[in-house]
Amino acid sequence: MKTLSCGILVLNPHGELLLCHVTGAWHWDIPKGTAEPGEPPLDAALRETREECGQDFSGRALLDLGRRPYRPRKDLHLFAVLVDRFDAARCRCESHYTDAWGRERPEMDGFEWTPFGRVHRRCARHMTEVLTQSLSLPALLRQLQAVALPPS
């Protein structure tokens, strides 16, 4: 049975995606994580985003992008939100793990707005495939902007 990881694609109007650097690894990732038993995907995505980058999007209109294949034993359920660009340095990771030397470390240790065209250079292969092949970030931005515009 596949596990389910839930996350939020945080986009800004400048064509950038918020990415989090995975502590001890070369790659960057979106805020995401495993849903707890019985936890709805939206609740898991909101919780993981709060824990991994300190951003709370509860009460915001999130676009449900649905469940999609990710890795052989893991699927992703993604949501997307359009926000004004904020200083990524104000993000803070509250979730920790113990490394091989017994040190407690944050899961994420850096945050940045990454232009859509550079996502493939930052993310690991499976996430890159989702963000550049399964989805189109520019099309997603246009969709979020259309939803955000008041009717004329």
HELIX and SHEET records of a PDB file:
HELIX    1   1 PRO A   41  CYS A   53  1                                  13    
HELIX    2   2 ALA A   88  ARG A   90  5                                   3    
HELIX    3   3 PHE A  116  ARG A  118  5                                   3    
HELIX    4   4 VAL A  119  ARG A  122  1                                   4    
HELIX    5   5 ARG A  125  GLU A  129  1                                   5    
HELIX    6   6 VAL A  130  SER A  134  3                                   5    
HELIX    7   7 LEU A  137  ALA A  148  1                                  12    
SHEET    1   A 4 TRP A  28  ASP A  29  0                                        
SHEET    2   A 4 GLU A  16  VAL A  22 -1                                        
SHEET    3   A 4 THR A   3  ASN A  12 -1                                        
SHEET    4   A 4 LYS A  32  THR A  34 -1                                        
SHEET    1   B 5 TRP A  28  ASP A  29  0                                        
SHEET    2   B 5 GLU A  16  VAL A  22 -1                                        
SHEET    3   B 5 THR A   3  ASN A  12 -1                                        
SHEET    4   B 5 LYS A  74  LEU A  82  1                                        
SHEET    5   B 5 LEU A  63  ARG A  71 -1                                        
SHEET    1   C 3 TRP A  28  ASP A  29  0                                        
SHEET    2   C 3 GLU A  16  VAL A  22 -1                                        
SHEET    3   C 3 MET A 108  PRO A 115 -1                                        
SHEET    1   D 2 HIS A  96  THR A  98  0                                        
SHEET    2   D 2 GLU A 104  PRO A 106 -1                                        
END                                                                             
